[in-house]
């Protein structure tokens, strides 16, 4: 059971998937967040995202916890490799 809503957990999962690509895999991301690799994999497979995990992810990417939980990270249309966002119409 998690303290986060279903939508908030989904937003953290999206951030984790994005970060997996940016960091080069689950193992380097797990080391950066100080979690076991299997813990991250379980979280992404709908087994629950803890508030502690959400806080670590927010701190790691340098966004507020509110923005992370609201789904503002990663930005819509952000490249998973570099994070660049192409403005509409470009």
NORLIN-V124875 format. One record per backbone hydrogen bond with DSSP energy under -1.0 kcal/mol. NH is the residue of the N-H (numbers start at 1). CO is the residue of the C=O. E is the energy in kcal/mol with one decimal. If there is no record, write none. Layout:
NH;CO;E
NH;CO;E
This chain:
9;5;-2.5
10;6;-2.0
11;7;-2.0
12;8;-2.0
13;9;-2.4
14;10;-2.1
15;11;-1.9
16;12;-2.5
17;13;-2.5
18;14;-2.2
19;15;-2.7
20;16;-2.1
21;17;-1.2
22;18;-2.0
23;19;-2.7
25;20;-2.7
29;25;-1.4
30;26;-3.0
31;27;-2.3
32;28;-2.1
33;29;-2.2
34;30;-1.0
35;30;-2.4
40;36;-1.5
41;37;-2.2
42;38;-2.6
43;39;-2.0
44;40;-2.2
45;41;-1.3
47;42;-1.8
54;50;-1.9
55;51;-2.4
56;52;-2.2
57;53;-2.5
58;54;-2.5
59;55;-2.4
60;56;-2.5
61;57;-2.2
62;58;-1.1
63;58;-2.0
68;64;-2.1
69;65;-2.7
70;66;-1.8
71;68;-1.3
72;67;-2.6
78;75;-2.1
79;84;-2.3
83;79;-2.0
90;87;-2.0
